[in-house]
Amino acid sequence: MRMVPGSEPTYWCETDTPVGRLLLAGDGHALRRVHFQSGPHPMRPTPEWRAYAAPFAPALAQLNEYFSGRRRAFRLPLAPEGTAFQLAVWEALKAIPYGQTVSYGELARRLGNVGGARAVGLANGANPLPIIVPCHRVIGADGSLTGFGGGLYIKRTLLCLEGAACVADLFSAHEWPQAASGAAMARDAAVARDAAVARGAGATTGADLADPDPRA
């Protein structure tokens, strides 16, 4: 998958997380993209993109806090690109509280689009900022996980990490221990990463090779 660069320079970096490697992209002022690089369709930055991690420091810090269980909502400038309907759906996703889930039909009703579950599902699947804009909190009316761009295992892990009240009901007896174990590993990895940063080890990103500042 490729993204077409905008009028402003697009910066990017990659970072390892407990749910796999993520690519972050933005214009230096706002985050535009979070992509699961370990998924079936990793994103390839265009030659015009500039590898540089510094603009993403707040996002990287907040992601680590989220995975270590110390953050429930993200406070970041975002600039996703989409249709008016998609933008409305993505804004509604941000209103779903941490640790809670809603169905596609319920989300459609909240948007005043009764019967629009399918359209909401398509917009949800096109969310360019997963985790930050929590599309993983939307599930089927029957409690099924349905799809997720990063893979259902990641969706399970995120819901377990948040302690979603219905999470045990979403998984079979075989899946539940696996998902719970994945969430525990995610928290442990984030805590270990915090300790490494505190010791001065820092976090490794795919853009660390871009210094000095390419904007200079």
N, C-alpha and C positions, 0 to 999 in steps of 0.2 A: 504494500500500500504506500502511496506517495501523497504528500500534501502540496498544493500549489502555494508558493510563497506570496505573501501580501505585499503591500507597498512599503511597509516598514520591515527592517531586518527581522528574521525569525531566528531565535536562539533555541538551542535544545541541549538536553543532557539526559543521560540514562543513570538509573540508580537501582541497586539491588534492594528488594524488600522481601518480607516473609511470604508474599504471594507471587514472587517472581520478579523479573527485571521489568522496570517501567521506563518508558520514554516520556519526558515532559517537554513541551514546546510552548513558546510564547513570544511576544514581541518586546520583552524587557519591561513592560508595564503591567501586563496581565497574562494569566495562564490561559492557553487556548486548547491544549491537548494533553491528555494522559492516555498512554497506550500500553497494553500488555504485550511486551516483546516476546514473552515465552508462549504466547498464544499461537494459533494457526496462521496468522497473518501479521508478522512483525512489520513495523513501519520503517521505511528507509528515508532518512532525511534527504532532501534535495541538495544538490551541490551549493545552492545559494544559502542554505541554512548555515548558521555559525554555531559551532560547538562551544558552549560557554555556560558554566554551572552557576555563576554568581547570581544572576537574576532569579534563580529558583531556590535560593537559600531558605526563604520563608516556607515555601511549599514542601521542601525536603524535611525541614524541621517539624512541620505540622503533621506530615505523613508518619514520621517516626513516633510522634506523640500519639497519634491515632493507633498505630499498631501496638504500642506499649500500654494501651488502655488509659492514657492520660488526656485524651482529647475526644470530644463527642461531636464537635462541629468545626468546620474549616472556616477560617476568616482570611480569604484571599481575593484579590481582584481577578475576576474571570472574564473572558471574552470569547465564549463559544460562538461559532458561526452556524446558523441554521435558518429554517423558515420561521415565520411568526408563530406557527403552531408548535413547532419543535421547541422554540425558546420558551413558550408558555409551559409546556410539559416539563422541561428541564428546571424551570423556576419552581414548579409545583413539587418536583422531587426534593428540592432543598428544604421543603417544609415538613417532610416526613421525619419524625424524631428518631434519634439514635436508638437502636434496639427495637424498633417497631417495623411492621410490614403492612402494606396495603395491597389490594388486588388491582389489576389493570382496570377493572370495571369501576372500582371505587375511585381511583385516580381520575378516570374519565368523568365521573359524576362531580367530583370536586372542581373540575374545569368547566362544568356546565355542558358536557358533551355526553349525555346519557346514550348508551349504545355505541360509544366510540372506543371501546376497549381495544379493538384491533389497531386503530390509528394511534392510540396512546402507546400500545406495545411497540409499534414500529418506531415511534419517536424515542421511546425509552431505549430501544436497541441502537439508535443512532447517537446516543449521548457521547460527546467527545471527551467528557471529563469524569470517567468512572471513579468511584471511591470518593472523590471530592464532591461530585454531585451524585448522591447515593441511589443510582438506579438498581443496585442490588437489593434494595428494600421493597421492590415491587415483585409480587409473586402471583401465581395463578389463583383463580377463585376457589379452586379445590385444594389449595395449599401447596401445589407443585411449584418447583423452582422455575420451570420453563427454561428459557435460554439465558445466556450471559456471554458477552463478547470475550471475556477472559477465560471462560470455561466454568462449568457448574461447580467444580471443586472449589474454585476461588469464591464463588458466590456463597457456597456453604460455609467456607472458612470465615468470610466477612460477617455473615449473620451470627455464627457462633461466637466470634470475637466480641460482637456487640451484645451478646446474650439475649437475642430476640426471644420474646416470651413463647412464641409458637415454634421455636426452632426444632425442638425435639419431635414435634408432630410432622415436620417437613421431611424427615429422613427415616429410612428403614432402620431396623435394629442393627443392621450391618454398617450402614452409612454413618450413624450418629457418633460412634466412638472415633471414626476416622476424621469426621469434621471437627469434633471437639479437640482431638489431638492436634489437628492442624492449627486451630485457633490458639491453643496453648503454646505451640511452637512459634507462632507469629509473635505473641507477646514476649516470649523469652528472647527471641532474636532481636526484637526492638529494644528491649532492656539492655541486652549485651551491646548493642550498637551505641546506645546512650553512654554506657560505661567507657566504650572505646573513644568516643568523642571527648568525654571528660578527661581522659588520659592524654588527649592531644593527638590521637590516631586519626581522627577525622573520618569522613565518609567518602567512599570512592564512587565517583560518577564517571560516566562515559565522556564527560566534557572536561575533565581535569587537565587534559592535554592542550586545552585551548588558551591557556594563559600565555602571554599577558592579555588583558582585556581587548577582545577583537573590536570593541566599539571605539577604541582610541584612534 
